[in-house]
Amino acid sequence: ARPNSGEVQRCAWWLGAELRLLKPELIVAMGATAFYSLTGRTSGVTAQRGHLSTTPGGTRLLVTIHPSYLLRLRDRDEARLQRQAFVADLRKITKFLAAAE
């Protein structure tokens, strides 16, 4: 089950501590909960999917769907298209990181 906003907010300190410790060059937000946790925005995953943006803290952010979405798709053609788009999103990770070097 998806965590509610209160649960996400109660864990925000942990996420913030991890990000400060790790200092990632890029964060990949998989799904709406991750997107909300990192940006505070409750909508926009579809519009932001596959695009590079930044978190409020300034870390680069790539947004994509949560992999479980692919498992819930009933239409085979749609599932195939969405899997291809998901793989394309993941391939962008190396491109984004290579561009930063």
Buried (B, 14 or more C-beta within 10 A) or exposed (E): EEEEEEEBEEEEEEBEEEBEEEEEEBBBBBBBBBBBBBBEEEEBBEEBBBEBEEBEEEBBBBBBBBEEBBEEBEEEEEBEEBEEBBEEBBEBEEEBEEEEE
